[in-house]
């Protein structure tokens, strides 16, 4: 046994005692408070030096356990946190193989023995797996000096200072994620501890509220950021982005560099391995665009050489104080000192004319997928062990598995997915007649990769999924990607994973490609349930399935709907697009003739607004509903007030009360005038403000969560009672059709439809709609338009539309607010002579203003970031 003594790793806590060190959902911790927690953890671990397994989650308990162990001189065996199957299995494997003395990191300390079962080398500080997840049995031994030197080098080239703040977008047990923690604490900066994905709707408000300055990601992270709106989603406080964990295509690097230049942040592309603690090289932000495709220059204190055998390229070899002590394959290896003095990376590289290094290939059998380095030989060995003869290969960063029998395909994919902790969709499985070999009898991996490329090139884009390929894991992977919930399980549903209106469309399209026609209630069905439906060839309960069932020998729904020509569009999105066209066309007199007009679009939009409010802003999984509602209010009110106010100032057309969206509160003669043109926006804004106030009352929030259907019905009853109290049984006249008090029932009806989660409830919603809509306007056609839209909302979750038309419809739906705002000043000159021109021009101007508004938002954010950066540089 040896006695633990403090290591220099306590130098990580270099922030001022009163400065913020950590931000959590439960509050902030100063450096003094963090130091006290670290001291308590160190004291609890004792003075006898022992091997401490830390569950590396992004939590205060895991962070203090890690720092406390290091501060006490205890080597840390870093393991994945969380309770998912892969994390639990990996921890159990590490426990069985390395027999740690203590288990901690989750707020508890489990002492497996009084002392230690190991001889631990005095330089050993950290034992971790390569790239956070691997099929290899080897772990990496890291010294305290390597931890500190790498953190210092990273802090130096990123120019980290005490006011820098990073959010934990990567897991702590992954060397890249750990390096973010170490470098920011060393610089005296702060951390926002979070396990949210960048696609989680809660991530971006959290990032903005905490004023993060840095965000780290692997290539897949930036794919996800693109999926939710791109770099424009970054908060104004952002100063830099970093990327490592795999090769990012050169053009993607250039695009991020250009975005950084426009928006005021720096982009750093980096290269590293766990064997080098984390980082070995980086591309300076000022060279990011020019040097895209290279790994840049060595980090401060490090150096490269290339063992070139062909005069140009060769194995890249790194030297520096951050190189590992060596590998550990068994507990006895923990007693070893340094066995590695320079790191042979296994990557083929060459020097560029500009002095930077470029990776041109791999020398070994590893592939990086989603930032995780996977040992292909270990994958192959595992499949052999479970009775599946196979070959594993890689095409770039794509993991390929080849089997001899079709019956093994699905099982092989699931085994590999579970073995390395990747989504099943990240594993491509091929069935081959034989495993090819070279003339010397060695496995011919090049032939396997060529086979993969040939099959991929020959496969049609609408290739049907066979029943054996449809597994709960594949469905779970679609839901996990679309909702940004990496913790999704096969028992989770889209609704349970807090899916929103943006992810709804993507999830529906992807699931239709995998499963075929979807049942109406698919958002509430688990991955297991959806996979079971998909395995039958079609999902019962849909209109398409019923048609197919009734057709004797006719084509199935999938055969009748070519994937290239048709795409699903969520009904609320389609209704928004149709309704805004009806609104503009009606006002421009496009549909006018012989007393005929197509009115009702705005009231239909109110129903859709209530439907979306209930599904997303008031989602049962939403933790802070008042804040979400106020955010939604701002998204409408800010551009509305700016536009109406500007038009009012320039033309005198609108009163200040109209610009402030309070026209309903102004005494009037009950007749329509220009001040009522924005009644729709007033109704939506004030409804959300009312709901925000109501749900700020905990009892109201709890009541709605317990009985959402009854709550929605109650709200509809109240609003309908107000309507009839004010109007009686007579149709609404003049501005009565637009007053908040008399149209609130439309929004409440939308909420009832959203909460109608069974056929019986949808039937009741239909009866209610049919009872309430007729007689409100005293105009049968107008009422029919609203009623048809409402019935579609109740019974048709998505509508197949031509793929070529879908972008037009989604653009109109997205820009509908700005079309509504601007069309009042666009169509009037054409109203009498060319209503079609006025209508088209109104739609186009609204789309343009919407695009310009978004660009202005980005420009303001970029200017603010640039000003802050100049102040920092000065």
Secondary structure, DSSP 8 states (H G I E B T S, - for coil): --B----GGGGG--S-TTSEEEEETTEEEEHHHHHHHHHHHHHHH-SB---EEEEE-SSHHHHHHHHHHHHTT--EEEEE-SSSHHHHHHHHHHHHHH--SEEESSS-EEESSSS-SS---TTEEEEEEGGG--S-S-EEEEEHHHHHHHHHHHHHHTT--TT-EEE--S-TTSHHHHHHHHHHHHTT-EEE-----TTSHHHHHHHHHTT--EEEE-HHHHHHHHHTTGGGGS-TT--EEEE-SS---HHHHHHHHHHHHHHT-EEEEEEE-GGGSSEEEEE-GGGTTTTTTS-BEE-TT-EEEEEESSSS-EEEEEESTTS-SEEESSGGGGG-----SSEEEEEEEEE-TTS-EEEEEESSSEEEETTEEEEHHHHHHHHHHTT--EEEEEETTEEEEEES-GGGHHHHHHHHHHHHT--GGGEEEEE-SS--B-TTSSB-HHHHHHHHHHHHHHS-TT----GGG--HHHHHHHHHHHHT-TT--TT-BTTTTT--HHHHHHHHHHHHHHHSS--TTGGGSBHHHHHHHHTTTS-TTSHHHHHHHHSSS---HHHHS-TTTEEEEEHHHHHHHHHHHHHHHHHTTTT-BTTB----HHHHHHHHHHHHIIIIIT-TT-S-HHHHHHHHHHHHHHHHHHHHHHHHHHHS-S-HHHHTT-GGGS---SS--GGGTTHHHHHHHHHHHHHHHHHTSHHHHHHHHH-HHHHHHHHHHHHHHHHHHHHTTS---GGGGT-HHHHHHHHHHHHHHHH--SHHHHHHHHHHHHHHHTTSSS-HHHHHHHHHHHHHHHH-SEEEEEHHHHHHHHHHHHTHHHHHHHHHHHSGGGTTT-HHHHHHHHHHHHHHHHHHHHHHHHHHHHHHHHHHHHHHH-
